[in-house]
Amino acid sequence: MKKILALLFLTLFAFGCESGSINNNNPNIPNYPINLQINLSLPEYSSLTFASGHYVSPFYGARGIVIFNTGSGFVAFDLACPNQTFDSCSSPMQVTGVEAKCVCDDKAYLLFTGQSAGQQYPMKQYNVQVSGNSLVVYN
């Protein structure tokens, strides 16, 4: 019995862990190459030094990107509405506090995860790497 419980525990542990890769299979948002490097020491990015702080860059991604400090690290998302076709919603999402809201369908997404309850697709996420005071957003 102990062997069966141990095997069950190990199986759940192995399949319960995330692979660390980002799944961006969203047919609504085109793929644009991103390689944004930020010096966190500069005053322009000072909001990123605090938990729940964010920075928006309108010049990258499909409709711009938001970089968000989760308190335990950084995440970056595209500001294109993930559940609207790209051609039908030309406005970027609006960031307020810890949410990004799609102006076309009024759906709010949490910046900690990029998720919105009941929505098919989360926000399109980009990789973030931090080394010292340098932050790089890429795909």
MDAnalysis code that builds the backbone (N, CA, C; Angstrom):
import MDAnalysis as mda
import numpy as np

u = mda.Universe.empty(417, n_residues=139, atom_resindex=np.repeat(np.arange(139), 3), trajectory=True)
u.add_TopologyAttr("name", ["N", "CA", "C"] * 139)
u.add_TopologyAttr("resid", np.arange(1, 140))
u.add_TopologyAttr("resname", ["MET", "LYS", "LYS", "ILE", "LEU", "ALA", "LEU", "LEU", "PHE", "LEU", "THR", "LEU", "PHE", "ALA", "PHE", "GLY", "CYS", "GLU", "SER", "GLY", "SER", "ILE", "ASN", "ASN", "ASN", "ASN", "PRO", "ASN", "ILE", "PRO", "ASN", "TYR", "PRO", "ILE", "ASN", "LEU", "GLN", "ILE", "ASN", "LEU", "SER", "LEU", "PRO", "GLU", "TYR", "SER", "SER", "LEU", "THR", "PHE", "ALA", "SER", "GLY", "HIS", "TYR", "VAL", "SER", "PRO", "PHE", "TYR", "GLY", "ALA", "ARG", "GLY", "ILE", "VAL", "ILE", "PHE", "ASN", "THR", "GLY", "SER", "GLY", "PHE", "VAL", "ALA", "PHE", "ASP", "LEU", "ALA", "CYS", "PRO", "ASN", "GLN", "THR", "PHE", "ASP", "SER", "CYS", "SER", "SER", "PRO", "MET", "GLN", "VAL", "THR", "GLY", "VAL", "GLU", "ALA", "LYS", "CYS", "VAL", "CYS", "ASP", "ASP", "LYS", "ALA", "TYR", "LEU", "LEU", "PHE", "THR", "GLY", "GLN", "SER", "ALA", "GLY", "GLN", "GLN", "TYR", "PRO", "MET", "LYS", "GLN", "TYR", "ASN", "VAL", "GLN", "VAL", "SER", "GLY", "ASN", "SER", "LEU", "VAL", "VAL", "TYR", "ASN"])
u.atoms.positions = np.array([
    [0.820, -1.192, 0.000],
    [0.000, 0.000, 0.000],
    [0.867, 1.260, 0.000],
    [1.962, 1.239, 0.788],
    [2.846, 2.396, 0.859],
    [3.496, 2.670, -0.501],
    [3.826, 1.596, -1.215],
    [4.446, 1.754, -2.533],
    [3.476, 2.397, -3.518],
    [2.220, 2.022, -3.434],
    [1.201, 2.592, -4.330],
    [1.005, 4.070, -4.024],
    [0.933, 4.424, -2.743],
    [0.785, 5.830, -2.364],
    [2.003, 6.643, -2.783],
    [3.192, 6.090, -2.611],
    [4.409, 6.792, -3.023],
    [4.427, 7.001, -4.531],
    [4.039, 5.975, -5.288],
    [3.992, 6.089, -6.750],
    [2.948, 7.119, -7.176],
    [1.802, 7.128, -6.542],
    [0.754, 8.107, -6.844],
    [1.240, 9.528, -6.549],
    [1.915, 9.711, -5.422],
    [2.438, 11.021, -5.056],
    [3.466, 11.492, -6.077],
    [4.379, 10.636, -6.459],
    [5.402, 11.008, -7.436],
    [4.790, 11.335, -8.796],
    [3.778, 10.598, -9.199],
    [3.100, 10.863, -10.465],
    [2.419, 12.224, -10.439],
    [1.709, 12.528, -9.352],
    [1.057, 13.834, -9.232],
    [2.078, 14.956, -9.211],
    [3.187, 14.747, -8.534],
    [4.237, 15.754, -8.475],
    [4.845, 16.008, -9.854],
    [5.105, 14.961, -10.586],
    [5.733, 15.091, -11.908],
    [4.820, 15.798, -12.902],
    [3.538, 15.505, -12.871],
    [2.624, 16.104, -13.827],
    [2.031, 17.415, -13.338],
    [2.202, 17.743, -12.075],
    [1.639, 18.966, -11.524],
    [2.531, 20.169, -11.680],
    [3.771, 19.967, -12.039],
    [4.701, 21.077, -12.171],
    [4.616, 21.690, -13.554],
    [4.793, 23.009, -13.612],
    [4.815, 23.688, -14.906],
    [6.155, 23.454, -15.580],
    [6.151, 23.469, -16.896],
    [7.382, 23.249, -17.640],
    [8.224, 24.507, -17.720],
    [7.661, 25.672, -17.383],
    [8.413, 26.914, -17.444],
    [8.286, 27.603, -18.795],
    [7.711, 26.943, -19.760],
    [7.553, 27.571, -21.062],
    [6.221, 28.315, -21.125],
    [6.176, 29.271, -21.995],
    [4.982, 30.094, -22.141],
    [4.213, 29.616, -23.363],
    [2.930, 29.331, -23.193],
    [2.090, 28.894, -24.296],
    [1.334, 30.099, -24.830],
    [1.662, 30.521, -26.038],
    [1.010, 31.680, -26.652],
    [0.276, 31.286, -27.928],
    [-0.419, 30.187, -27.885],
    [-1.184, 29.746, -29.053],
    [-2.514, 30.486, -29.124],
    [-2.433, 31.759, -29.447],
    [-3.625, 32.589, -29.565],
    [-3.734, 33.051, -31.016],
    [-4.757, 32.590, -31.745],
    [-4.886, 32.971, -33.152],
    [-5.290, 34.427, -33.360],
    [-5.664, 35.129, -32.296],
    [-6.126, 36.516, -32.421],
    [-4.991, 37.540, -32.452],
    [-3.810, 37.169, -31.972],
    [-2.719, 38.131, -31.849],
    [-1.532, 37.679, -32.695],
    [-1.097, 38.515, -33.639],
    [0.063, 38.150, -34.462],
    [1.348, 38.123, -33.627],
    [2.320, 37.376, -34.112],
    [3.616, 37.286, -33.427],
    [4.576, 38.324, -33.988],
    [5.061, 39.170, -33.115],
    [6.075, 40.153, -33.467],
    [7.310, 39.868, -32.625],
    [8.497, 39.942, -33.223],
    [9.703, 39.721, -32.413],
    [9.896, 40.842, -31.398],
    [10.268, 40.464, -30.179],
    [10.468, 41.421, -29.093],
    [11.859, 41.204, -28.514],
    [12.581, 42.283, -28.326],
    [13.843, 42.268, -27.595],
    [14.014, 43.653, -26.978],
    [13.387, 43.848, -25.835],
    [13.394, 45.133, -25.137],
    [14.316, 45.029, -23.930],
    [15.302, 45.914, -23.852],
    [16.225, 45.933, -22.728],
    [15.986, 47.198, -21.909],
    [15.852, 47.005, -20.591],
    [15.538, 48.108, -19.692],
    [16.586, 48.169, -18.584],
    [17.043, 49.384, -18.301],
    [17.927, 49.621, -17.170],
    [17.053, 50.081, -16.004],
    [16.862, 49.221, -15.029],
    [15.968, 49.520, -13.912],
    [16.468, 50.662, -13.033],
    [17.702, 51.103, -13.234],
    [18.246, 52.223, -12.461],
    [17.757, 53.574, -12.973],
    [17.219, 53.597, -14.184],
    [16.766, 54.865, -14.762],
    [15.426, 55.292, -14.155],
    [15.223, 56.589, -13.948],
    [13.987, 57.086, -13.327],
    [12.710, 56.714, -14.092],
    [12.790, 56.591, -15.390],
    [11.624, 56.244, -16.211],
    [10.998, 54.913, -15.785],
    [11.808, 54.017, -15.237],
    [11.345, 52.679, -14.872],
    [11.223, 52.490, -13.361],
    [11.214, 53.570, -12.601],
    [11.204, 53.472, -11.140],
    [9.968, 52.751, -10.601],
    [8.847, 52.805, -11.299],
    [7.644, 52.106, -10.820],
    [7.842, 50.593, -10.790],
    [8.766, 50.086, -11.595],
    [9.017, 48.643, -11.623],
    [9.791, 48.151, -10.410],
    [10.323, 49.056, -9.602],
    [11.082, 48.643, -8.424],
    [10.171, 48.312, -7.243],
    [8.867, 48.515, -7.393],
    [7.903, 48.239, -6.336],
    [6.946, 47.126, -6.754],
    [6.536, 46.317, -5.788],
    [5.533, 45.278, -6.052],
    [4.266, 45.925, -6.589],
    [3.685, 45.333, -7.594],
    [2.479, 45.798, -8.290],
    [2.721, 47.039, -9.140],
    [3.984, 47.407, -9.332],
    [4.313, 48.512, -10.222],
    [4.366, 48.021, -11.663],
    [4.088, 48.922, -12.600],
    [4.107, 48.514, -14.006],
    [4.707, 49.609, -14.883],
    [5.087, 49.188, -16.075],
    [5.584, 50.109, -17.098],
    [4.970, 49.685, -18.425],
    [4.449, 50.638, -19.176],
    [3.843, 50.356, -20.475],
    [4.719, 50.944, -21.574],
    [5.012, 50.117, -22.577],
    [5.719, 50.584, -23.768],
    [4.822, 50.359, -24.977],
    [4.402, 51.434, -25.646],
    [3.501, 51.284, -26.792],
    [4.213, 50.858, -28.077],
    [5.536, 50.744, -28.043],
    [6.306, 50.532, -29.265],
    [6.697, 49.083, -29.534],
    [6.299, 48.159, -28.697],
    [6.662, 46.752, -28.859],
    [5.410, 45.890, -28.900],
    [5.531, 44.704, -29.487],
    [4.416, 43.770, -29.540],
    [3.362, 44.196, -30.540],
    [2.195, 43.590, -30.414],
    [1.100, 43.861, -31.344],
    [0.417, 45.199, -31.051],
    [0.146, 45.499, -29.773],
    [-0.517, 46.741, -29.369],
    [0.215, 47.413, -28.210],
    [1.474, 47.077, -28.033],
    [2.239, 47.573, -26.901],
    [2.388, 46.466, -25.884],
    [3.262, 46.682, -24.891],
    [3.434, 45.691, -23.838],
    [3.383, 46.370, -22.478],
    [3.024, 45.578, -21.474],
    [3.088, 46.021, -20.088],
    [4.038, 45.076, -19.367],
    [4.953, 45.667, -18.589],
    [5.837, 44.902, -17.724],
    [5.334, 45.142, -16.310],
    [5.185, 44.071, -15.538],
    [4.554, 44.157, -14.218],
    [5.434, 43.468, -13.180],
    [5.620, 44.117, -12.026],
    [6.355, 43.547, -10.910],
    [5.360, 42.812, -10.022],
    [5.442, 41.494, -9.973],
    [4.505, 40.683, -9.187],
    [4.838, 40.668, -7.703],
    [5.986, 41.201, -7.342],
    [6.460, 41.132, -5.963],
    [7.469, 40.012, -5.787],
    [7.383, 39.005, -6.651],
    [8.353, 37.910, -6.606],
    [9.092, 37.767, -7.933],
    [8.870, 38.699, -8.835],
    [9.501, 38.668, -10.151],
    [8.752, 39.582, -11.107],
    [9.068, 39.446, -12.378],
    [8.460, 40.285, -13.401],
    [7.761, 39.429, -14.442],
    [6.673, 39.956, -14.988],
    [5.983, 39.356, -16.125],
    [5.779, 40.449, -17.163],
    [5.608, 40.033, -18.409],
    [5.350, 40.992, -19.491],
    [4.263, 40.421, -20.389],
    [3.313, 41.268, -20.756],
    [2.180, 40.855, -21.575],
    [1.963, 41.837, -22.708],
    [1.422, 41.329, -23.816],
    [1.001, 42.184, -24.917],
    [-0.298, 42.861, -24.525],
    [-0.504, 44.069, -25.010],
    [-1.726, 44.818, -24.691],
    [-2.812, 44.685, -25.750],
    [-2.661, 43.709, -26.653],
    [-3.742, 43.390, -27.596],
    [-4.785, 42.558, -26.853],
    [-6.046, 42.839, -27.076],
    [-7.117, 42.082, -26.422],
    [-7.052, 40.630, -26.879],
    [-6.849, 39.705, -25.963],
    [-6.623, 38.317, -26.360],
    [-7.850, 37.579, -26.883],
    [-9.043, 38.048, -26.567],
    [-10.248, 37.344, -26.992],
    [-11.062, 38.120, -28.013],
    [-10.390, 39.034, -28.697],
    [-10.975, 39.781, -29.815],
    [-10.058, 39.576, -31.020],
    [-10.640, 39.484, -32.210],
    [-9.771, 39.385, -33.376],
    [-8.966, 40.671, -33.504],
    [-7.747, 40.548, -33.989],
    [-6.831, 41.679, -34.054],
    [-7.413, 42.828, -34.875],
    [-8.103, 42.508, -35.955],
    [-8.681, 43.541, -36.821],
    [-9.920, 44.202, -36.219],
    [-10.627, 43.491, -35.334],
    [-11.870, 44.054, -34.790],
    [-11.640, 44.952, -33.580],
    [-10.474, 44.873, -32.961],
    [-10.199, 45.679, -31.771],
    [-8.822, 46.322, -31.935],
    [-8.814, 47.580, -32.342],
    [-7.548, 48.257, -32.633],
    [-6.983, 49.030, -31.446],
    [-7.695, 49.069, -30.337],
    [-7.231, 49.805, -29.161],
    [-6.446, 48.897, -28.231],
    [-5.351, 49.406, -27.663],
    [-4.636, 48.593, -26.671],
    [-5.428, 48.518, -25.374],
    [-5.148, 47.496, -24.589],
    [-5.769, 47.357, -23.279],
    [-5.305, 48.516, -22.388],
    [-6.146, 48.924, -21.472],
    [-5.832, 50.000, -20.537],
    [-5.413, 49.396, -19.204],
    [-4.258, 49.818, -18.690],
    [-3.726, 49.283, -17.440],
    [-4.067, 50.224, -16.291],
    [-4.698, 49.653, -15.270],
    [-5.031, 50.383, -14.056],
    [-4.760, 49.472, -12.874],
    [-3.854, 49.888, -12.004],
    [-3.539, 49.067, -10.834],
    [-2.969, 47.724, -11.233],
    [-3.624, 46.649, -10.821],
    [-3.144, 45.290, -11.098],
    [-3.933, 44.613, -12.217],
    [-4.673, 45.408, -13.000],
    [-5.489, 44.865, -14.085],
    [-5.213, 45.571, -15.403],
    [-5.452, 44.823, -16.478],
    [-5.488, 45.394, -17.822],
    [-6.881, 45.111, -18.359],
    [-7.538, 46.147, -18.873],
    [-8.917, 45.983, -19.332],
    [-8.987, 46.204, -20.837],
    [-9.657, 45.269, -21.514],
    [-9.885, 45.384, -22.947],
    [-11.029, 46.371, -23.166],
    [-10.760, 47.440, -23.900],
    [-11.787, 48.461, -24.107],
    [-12.863, 47.996, -25.082],
    [-12.588, 46.955, -25.847],
    [-13.565, 46.483, -26.839],
    [-14.643, 45.585, -26.242],
    [-14.297, 44.808, -25.214],
    [-15.309, 43.938, -24.612],
    [-15.425, 44.123, -23.096],
    [-14.694, 45.090, -22.537],
    [-14.763, 45.446, -21.121],
    [-14.359, 44.308, -20.189],
    [-13.525, 43.370, -20.659],
    [-13.045, 42.266, -19.832],
    [-11.733, 42.675, -19.174],
    [-11.598, 42.355, -17.881],
    [-10.397, 42.693, -17.122],
    [-9.548, 41.443, -16.917],
    [-8.229, 41.618, -17.009],
    [-7.260, 40.537, -16.859],
    [-6.293, 40.913, -15.739],
    [-6.010, 39.974, -14.846],
    [-5.065, 40.219, -13.762],
    [-3.645, 40.202, -14.303],
    [-2.856, 41.189, -13.950],
    [-1.483, 41.278, -14.437],
    [-0.548, 40.296, -13.740],
    [-0.953, 39.708, -12.648],
    [-0.131, 38.687, -12.009],
    [-0.047, 37.437, -12.885],
    [-1.159, 37.113, -13.563],
    [-1.236, 35.869, -14.328],
    [-1.605, 36.073, -15.798],
    [-2.206, 37.202, -16.135],
    [-2.699, 37.416, -17.492],
    [-4.046, 36.756, -17.744],
    [-4.660, 36.218, -16.705],
    [-5.921, 35.482, -16.830],
    [-7.138, 36.366, -16.559],
    [-8.254, 35.979, -17.169],
    [-9.550, 36.585, -16.892],
    [-10.562, 35.456, -16.785],
    [-11.333, 35.445, -15.724],
    [-12.288, 34.359, -15.484],
    [-13.250, 34.205, -16.656],
    [-13.411, 32.984, -17.106],
    [-14.368, 32.666, -18.150],
    [-13.918, 32.980, -19.571],
    [-12.681, 33.446, -19.758],
    [-12.198, 33.793, -21.092],
    [-11.370, 32.647, -21.675],
    [-11.478, 32.450, -22.971],
    [-10.773, 31.354, -23.633],
    [-9.263, 31.542, -23.613],
    [-8.800, 32.752, -23.896],
    [-7.364, 33.010, -23.988],
    [-6.901, 33.991, -22.919],
    [-5.732, 33.726, -22.316],
    [-5.132, 34.723, -21.424],
    [-4.400, 35.764, -22.256],
    [-3.858, 36.766, -21.594],
    [-3.044, 37.764, -22.286],
    [-1.804, 37.074, -22.869],
    [-1.349, 37.563, -24.010],
    [-0.150, 37.000, -24.628],
    [1.059, 37.403, -23.794],
    [1.822, 36.393, -23.347],
    [2.924, 36.639, -22.437],
    [4.273, 36.558, -23.147],
    [5.216, 37.360, -22.664],
    [6.586, 37.354, -23.170],
    [7.533, 36.916, -22.062],
    [8.696, 36.429, -22.446],
    [9.722, 36.031, -21.489],
    [10.361, 37.266, -20.880],
    [10.750, 37.153, -19.610],
    [11.445, 38.240, -18.912],
    [12.659, 37.639, -18.215],
    [13.797, 38.291, -18.408],
    [15.023, 37.870, -17.736],
    [15.609, 39.078, -17.015],
    [15.989, 38.874, -15.753],
    [16.563, 39.948, -14.954],
    [17.978, 39.558, -14.544],
    [18.885, 40.496, -14.740],
    [20.268, 40.304, -14.300],
    [20.756, 41.634, -13.728],
    [20.880, 41.674, -12.400],
    [21.254, 42.927, -11.746],
    [20.184, 43.982, -11.968],
    [20.563, 45.115, -12.528],
    [19.612, 46.195, -12.824],
    [19.120, 46.159, -14.269],
    [19.430, 45.095, -14.983],
    [19.016, 44.977, -16.374],
    [17.849, 43.995, -16.496],
    [16.825, 44.418, -17.195],
    [15.644, 43.579, -17.437],
    [15.485, 43.454, -18.947],
    [15.309, 42.233, -19.442],
    [15.148, 42.000, -20.881],
    [13.817, 41.290, -21.101],
    [13.006, 41.828, -22.014],
    [11.748, 41.206, -22.426],
    [11.966, 40.695, -23.844],
    [11.650, 39.416, -24.065],
    [11.915, 38.822, -25.379],
    [10.941, 37.675, -25.659],
    [10.941, 37.233, -26.920],
    [10.170, 36.045, -27.278],
    [10.992, 35.142, -28.152],
])
